[in-house]
Amino acid sequence: MGFFDKLKNGLFKTKNAIVGKIDALFKAFRKVDEDLFDELEELLISADIGVSTTEEILDELREYVKDNKIKEADEVKEALLDMLRSLIGEHEPLNLSTKPSVILIVGVNGVGKTTSIGKIAKELKSQGKKVVVAAADTFRAAAAEQLSVWCDRAGVDIIKQGAGADPAAVVFDAIGAVKSRNADVLIIDTAGRLHNKKNLMDELAKIDRVIARELPDSAKETLLVLDATTGQNAVLQAREFKEASRLTGLILTKLDGTAKGGIILSIKRELGIPVKFIGVGEQIDDMKPFDAKDFAAALFESDEN
């Protein structure tokens, strides 16, 4: 099964929660009135599109209906689906313009950070890039061991130290390995403690200083891993991490099997942070760079297309 088919399967529940319910609503409502908009508001919020994004969509939809003197519910439905498609925006590829480039991975525990690193490492290796991973989450027991398993699966090198080691020291060693091995990309795992803990932010700042000193001219991405199954809680996490670090992108995991994938429709609009990778399964090939066109097709196109 190709990744697009996995994406379509993974978005099945989200598609039902958004497109399926919109179809059902417009079959029940043939009249374009405020009752219809009230039902739409409840539907979109329940689909994890978010309150503020929902309000903006409906305000825009009301203006469209008024300006174009629309009376038919089907025309309103098509306009709404077009607006939702536009929320996905354009995908923004990783900036790996230098050799080496750096990818710093952040996120709370339990969102799939370790597995995401392994999957991204495998994806980059499949593109012909030499990858080194730094196990800089030294606070959580067995974090480095779990990451080692995924690096073995991906076939990439890992640099690690013992539990409790200084994360910035691990990054320093990893940068040395990247230089000596002429690697293309350094991926850095970081501790997944709660984002409101000052010590975590201090550790990230130390790591940033080491990177700036040792690789001053390297392209750098800071990617936040979010669990799609947590819905709007993921948006709240992203907002707090954005305040604490210079996020350049998001990794959205566990899209398969959740009806809460609607957060991807609000996350860019509310936060201005692009989604860079999406995951739709447990296998090492089940994470790919986010493709907005494919995502829109999987979510909105009829299964008969």
Order of alpha helices (4+ residues) and beta strands (2+ residues): alpha-alpha-alpha-alpha-alpha-alpha-beta-alpha-beta-alpha-beta-alpha-beta-alpha-beta-alpha-beta-alpha-beta-beta-alpha
